[in-house]
Amino acid sequence: MTLTADRTAELEEIVDTFRARAFINRDLTAIDELLTDDFVDHFAPPGDPAGRDGVKHRFQQAADGFQTTRVDVVHSVSNGNVLLQAIRINMKHTGDFMGVPATGREFWIPGFDAFEVRDGKIAGHWGAYDVSRIPDLLGLNAADSWAAMWSSTQS
């Protein structure tokens, strides 16, 4: 194993622990424990709270409509203290989303994550996810629901 592979595995372990606790098990105490005090989420929409408070807000908002069942890592690579991953987020529709009650439908959306790690904690995050697929995957008319979906992320 090379030094780069060792570092990638170390960063993956930190990110996997965070995802398992905060994203899948909905243990929001992991946000305070595993993100740095000065954490920056470059994915945060305008108007969202900064730092860890924003992450809690977004995770709670997502949990109102969906349960993340697992995150599949398709590809993972690191450069220094940054881990970049191509992922599939596996979800189940468990609550109200855009006025649609839980359907129980299971689906996945693709995405990319990048995490900056400092002193064993996550200090920064960048992400891109194909959330535009969600209305279609739930059987909604995506053209009619776009504005509602994006405005719901701003509340």
Phi, psi and omega in degrees: 000135180274168178301319179297317178296321177299315181293318178301314180298320179297314179293320178300320180298317179297312181293318179300319179297315179298312181300314182300313184285307189276318188273313185270312181273355178059032177270091185289350174294337178297332179297313179290328183279327189249355174251143181293161178301327182258026181308139177236125175256105181285354178272344187300133177287156178303140179089349178284153175302150180280161171060216184297327179297322177294321178297316178300316180300311181293320179294321178292319179300314179295321182293339178295332183243341188218151170247123173281122183267329174189163174238118177269127176267116181277319179208143182218133179212151178233158174219108184065239182258019180244130177251128177244131182223136166270130188225165167235122178265115180269126188227161173228133180281104188245356182205182182301133175218116180055039178082000180261119178294165182310132178255342185078000180297139175250140182201176176223153174234145178276160177190178176229140174232145168228134181234131171264129182244135177222127178053041175079005179233159179278124183255340181203155181216138169234142180208153173216126185225144181275065180291344179296340179283340188302311180303317179296320180294337177265002178083018179269163173278104186300323182298321180281341187257354183304308183299318180296319181297311183290326178291331179291336179282347181269350183274000000 
